[in-house]
């Protein structure tokens, strides 16, 4: 029997309990949890800021977590088509996004259909005390 692969995405710039909560919830959707770490260039492009920790450090931190079976860096995004290439590589059974991740689900569903990939998409409904455990809130408190 094939292991059910779950793919979770994130920046994980300042790792906190909310991230652990997200990854533990994601793991419940399958047997193997893979995590795709946003590239530094993606953070600059989509969040309009510099990462606190570089992509190699963030990747090492996520790889060290017990709940994570494997972690990889995401694609360098030069065009809209690049952001989904990693999905073709791993062909997960389930893709999980955090409650606050900005992702165009209709765009992703269209891309999956076009590429004949039958992958379940899950958006976690809530975070772990989001008023306290959110990277943006932690960054502000550290200033």
Secondary structure, 3 states (H helix, E strand, C coil): CCCCEEEEEECCCCCCHHHHHHHHHHHCCCCEEEEEECCHHHHHHHHCCCCCCCHHHHHHHHHCCCCCCEEEECCCCCCHHHHHHHHHHHCCCEEEECCCCCCCHHHHHHHHHHCCCCCEEEECCCCCCCCCCCHHHHHHHHC
